[in-house]
Amino acid sequence: MSTITKLRSREDVLEAARQATKSYVSAGVTIEINDNWCKGCAICVEFCPKDVLAMQDGYPVVVDLAACNRCQLCDIRCPDFAITVK
């Protein structure tokens, strides 16, 4: 017996990504973290020179958004493209 998988549309995939994304916004920076893409490796936390990020329940969270200097080391080093700095 074969299993039929329903193909998802581009819009469905984008909506699922939006729902899994936490956004942290200030006047100077926006950090977005997608928990569905994150594997919890903590590379972003380890490379952050300002201790903006911390691990919580296996995923990174922003703990000090005001300290972020937009160096983008977390964004650049994430192997899963789960974090974005704007």
C-alpha positions in Angstrom: 0.0 0.0 0.0 1.5 3.4 -0.9 1.2 6.5 1.0 0.2 9.6 -0.9 1.7 12.8 0.3 -0.2 16.0 -0.4 2.0 18.6 -2.0 2.0 21.9 -0.3 1.8 25.2 -2.1 4.5 27.9 -1.8 2.0 30.0 0.2 1.4 27.1 2.7 5.2 26.6 3.2 5.7 30.4 3.7 2.8 30.6 6.2 4.2 27.6 8.2 7.6 29.4 8.3 6.0 32.6 9.5 4.1 30.9 12.3 7.3 29.2 13.5 9.3 32.5 13.5 9.8 34.6 16.6 10.5 38.2 15.9 12.3 40.6 18.2 12.0 44.2 17.0 13.6 47.5 18.1 14.2 50.8 16.4 17.7 49.7 15.4 17.5 46.0 14.7 15.1 43.1 14.0 16.1 39.5 14.9 14.0 36.7 13.6 14.4 33.1 14.8 12.6 30.2 13.1 12.2 27.3 15.6 11.2 24.9 12.8 14.5 25.3 11.1 16.7 25.5 14.2 18.3 22.3 15.4 19.4 23.8 18.7 23.2 23.7 18.1 23.7 27.1 20.0 26.3 28.3 17.4 24.5 31.6 17.3 24.7 32.0 21.1 28.4 31.1 21.2 29.4 33.6 18.5 27.4 36.5 19.8 29.9 39.0 21.1 27.3 41.0 23.1 25.4 38.1 24.7 22.2 39.1 23.0 21.1 35.5 22.7 20.7 32.6 25.1 19.3 29.1 24.9 15.9 28.4 26.4 14.1 25.1 26.1 16.6 24.0 23.4 16.2 27.0 21.2 17.8 30.5 21.0 16.0 33.5 22.3 16.9 37.1 22.4 17.6 38.2 26.0 19.1 41.7 25.4 17.9 43.2 22.1 19.3 46.6 23.0 22.8 45.2 23.2 22.7 44.0 19.6 25.2 45.8 17.3 24.0 44.0 14.1 27.3 42.3 13.6 25.3 39.4 12.0 27.7 36.7 13.3 24.7 34.7 14.5 23.1 35.0 11.0 26.2 34.2 9.1 27.2 31.2 11.3 23.8 29.5 11.5 24.1 26.3 9.5 20.3 26.0 9.1 19.5 29.7 8.1 17.2 29.8 11.2 18.2 33.2 12.4 18.1 36.5 10.5 19.3 39.9 11.6 17.9 43.0 9.8 
